[in-house]
Amino acid sequence: MENTQDNITALKFGLLGRDISYSFSRGYFAEKFKTENLPHSYVNFDLPNIDAFKSVIANTPNIKGINVTIPYKEEVMPLLDDLNQTAKKIGAVNTIKITKAHKLVGYNTDYYGFKNSLEPHLKPHHTQAIILGTGGASKAIAYALEQLNIAYSYVSRTQKEGVRYTYDNLTEAILDQHKIIINCTPIGTFPNVEQCPKLPYEGLTEEHILYDLIYNPVQTKFLTFGKQKGATTINGSEMLRLQAEKSWEIWNME
């Protein structure tokens, strides 16, 4: 039976983050609800800090699900009632389901979106990756790479536990060993489109995959440098679409 506004309760969904006026999710779900003739709405919960989160939940009637973005994927975890096993393993949450008993349960669909958008591009020589950044998104990427049996190393601005390389000691030889490079930092996001991670781009080849989690702009400077070297380039759009649909599935399961 076709869904109509007459026989479905209007539910509220939203995105938790900071400075998120650019939000992919709000536009995506608004279009989805319109296309599928659903009476639901999707809003941005743009919070200056995580302290306001619980009161937002308490004061938003009929709230059913939330996506989480920078910088709250890790900070929100202690405020939840339960964590899905995968989210617990990853150590970051990007999807929250509000149950009928008003419990907040955290999930991670970032890894799902990344894994399924990367997999079609993989070839036998794609055995090692470097992950740029160490935030909440990078944890989901690392988990997905483990699922794909791809070894990885982190790159950060400073040397710290778990970080193998800094931007200052990356070389062309290191890039040659790692045929997948994933940007999990916000460097290059609109409006700062002239910025890009500091890499020895001369070391890129057509055997490389450059994956940028950024989707605005569609072609970041990071990806442009890869394209110039004949590398396969992927932006964050398909990952976001896939993780959004996975979130929708989670919100609607009993």
C-alpha positions in Angstrom: 0.0 0.0 0.0 1.4 3.4 -0.9 2.4 5.6 2.0 0.3 8.7 2.4 0.4 11.6 4.8 -2.9 10.5 6.1 -1.9 7.0 7.4 1.6 7.7 8.7 2.7 9.6 11.8 5.0 12.5 10.9 8.3 11.8 12.4 11.3 14.0 13.0 14.9 13.2 11.9 18.0 15.3 12.0 21.7 15.8 11.8 23.9 16.5 14.9 27.0 18.6 14.3 28.6 22.0 14.5 28.6 24.5 11.6 26.6 22.2 9.4 24.6 24.6 7.2 26.1 22.8 4.2 24.5 19.5 5.3 24.2 16.8 2.6 21.8 14.8 4.9 19.1 17.5 5.2 18.8 17.9 1.4 19.0 14.1 0.8 16.3 13.2 3.2 14.0 16.1 2.3 14.1 14.8 -1.3 13.6 11.2 -0.2 10.5 12.1 1.9 9.1 14.1 -1.0 9.7 11.4 -3.5 8.3 8.6 -1.3 5.4 10.8 -0.2 6.3 10.6 3.5 5.2 13.3 6.0 8.5 13.3 7.9 11.0 16.2 8.3 14.7 16.4 8.7 16.4 19.3 10.5 19.9 20.3 11.5 20.8 20.2 15.2 23.7 22.7 14.9 25.1 22.8 18.5 28.1 24.8 19.7 28.9 22.0 22.1 27.6 18.5 23.0 26.1 19.6 26.4 22.9 20.7 24.7 22.3 17.3 23.1 20.1 15.7 25.7 17.8 18.7 26.0 17.4 18.8 22.2 16.3 15.2 22.3 13.9 15.8 25.2 12.3 18.8 23.5 11.9 17.4 20.0 8.5 15.6 19.7 8.3 12.4 17.6 12.1 12.3 17.1 13.1 8.9 15.6 16.6 9.1 14.3 19.7 11.3 14.1 22.8 11.3 12.0 26.0 12.6 13.6 28.9 14.5 12.0 32.0 16.5 12.9 32.9 17.0 15.7 30.5 14.8 17.8 31.0 11.2 16.5 33.0 10.3 19.5 31.8 12.9 22.0 28.2 11.7 21.8 28.9 8.1 22.7 28.9 8.5 26.5 25.4 10.2 26.2 23.8 7.1 24.6 22.0 4.3 26.4 23.4 1.6 24.2 25.9 0.9 21.4 25.6 -1.4 18.4 28.5 -3.9 18.5 30.1 -2.5 15.3 29.9 1.1 16.6 31.5 -0.1 19.8 34.4 -1.8 17.9 34.9 1.3 15.7 34.7 3.7 18.6 32.6 6.3 16.7 28.8 6.8 16.1 27.2 8.5 13.1 23.7 7.2 13.5 21.4 7.2 16.5 18.1 5.4 16.7 15.5 6.5 19.3 13.6 3.4 20.3 9.9 3.1 21.3 11.1 3.1 24.9 12.9 6.4 24.2 16.4 4.8 24.5 19.2 6.2 22.4 21.1 3.5 20.5 24.3 4.3 18.6 25.3 2.8 15.2 28.0 3.4 12.6 27.0 3.4 9.0 30.1 5.3 7.7 32.1 2.1 7.4 29.3 0.5 5.4 29.1 3.5 3.0 32.9 3.7 2.6 33.4 -0.1 2.1 30.7 -0.5 -0.5 31.7 2.6 -2.5 35.4 1.6 -2.5 35.1 -2.1 -3.2 34.2 -1.8 -7.0 37.4 0.1 -7.6 39.8 -2.4 -5.9 42.5 -4.3 -7.9 45.0 -6.9 -6.7 47.7 -4.3 -6.1 45.5 -2.4 -3.6 46.8 -4.0 -0.5 48.0 -1.0 1.6 46.4 2.3 2.4 47.2 5.5 4.2 44.5 7.3 6.2 44.9 11.1 6.4 43.5 12.2 9.8 42.7 10.4 13.1 39.2 11.7 13.9 35.9 9.8 14.3 35.5 9.3 10.5 38.9 7.8 10.2 38.0 5.0 12.7 35.2 3.8 10.5 37.5 3.9 7.5 40.0 1.8 9.3 37.4 -0.7 10.3 36.2 -1.0 6.7 39.8 -1.5 5.5 40.1 -4.3 8.0 37.0 -6.0 6.6 38.6 -5.8 3.1 41.9 -7.2 4.3 43.8 -4.0 3.4 46.6 -2.9 5.7 46.6 0.7 6.7 48.7 3.4 8.4 47.5 6.7 9.9 49.0 10.1 8.9 48.6 13.1 11.3 50.2 16.5 11.8 52.0 15.3 14.9 53.5 12.1 16.0 51.3 10.3 18.5 50.3 6.8 19.5 48.9 4.8 16.6 50.2 7.3 14.0 52.9 5.9 11.7 53.6 9.0 9.6 53.4 12.7 9.9 52.9 15.0 6.8 56.4 16.2 7.3 58.0 12.7 6.9 55.8 11.4 4.0 57.9 10.5 0.9 57.2 9.5 -2.7 58.5 6.0 -1.7 55.9 5.7 1.0 53.1 6.8 -1.4 54.4 4.1 -3.8 53.9 1.5 -1.2 50.4 2.6 -0.3 48.2 2.6 -3.4 45.1 3.8 -1.6 45.1 7.3 0.0 42.0 8.3 2.0 41.4 11.9 3.1 39.4 11.9 6.4 40.2 15.5 7.2 38.1 18.6 6.4 41.0 20.1 4.5 39.7 21.3 1.1 36.0 21.6 2.1 34.1 24.5 0.7 34.8 27.4 1.0 38.5 26.6 1.5 38.7 24.8 -1.9 42.3 25.9 -2.5 43.6 23.9 0.4 44.7 20.3 0.3 46.6 17.8 2.5 50.3 18.2 2.4 51.5 15.2 0.3 54.3 14.5 -2.1 51.8 14.3 -5.0 54.6 13.7 -7.5 54.7 10.1 -6.2 51.1 9.4 -7.4 50.6 7.0 -10.3 47.7 5.6 -12.3 47.7 2.6 -9.9 46.6 4.8 -7.0 43.1 5.4 -5.6 42.6 8.7 -4.0 39.4 8.8 -1.9 38.2 12.0 -0.4 35.3 11.9 2.2 34.6 15.5 1.2 31.7 16.0 -1.2 31.6 19.8 -1.5 33.3 20.6 -3.8 32.8 17.5 -5.9 36.4 17.7 -7.1 38.8 18.8 -4.3 42.3 19.9 -4.9 43.4 16.6 -3.4 41.4 14.7 -6.1 42.6 17.1 -8.8 46.2 16.2 -8.1 45.3 12.5 -8.3 43.5 12.9 -11.6 46.4 14.7 -13.1 48.5 11.6 -12.4 45.9 9.3 -13.8 44.8 7.9 -10.5 41.3 6.7 -9.7 39.5 9.4 -7.8 36.4 9.1 -5.6 34.6 11.7 -3.6 32.3 11.3 -0.6 29.0 11.5 -2.4 28.4 7.7 -2.9 29.6 6.9 0.6 27.1 9.5 2.0 24.2 8.1 -0.1 24.9 4.5 1.0 25.3 5.4 4.7 22.2 7.5 4.6 20.1 4.6 3.2 21.7 2.3 5.9 20.7 4.8 8.6 17.1 4.8 7.2 17.0 1.0 7.3 18.2 1.1 11.0 15.6 3.7 12.0 12.8 1.7 10.5 13.7 -1.8 11.8 11.8 -3.1 14.8 
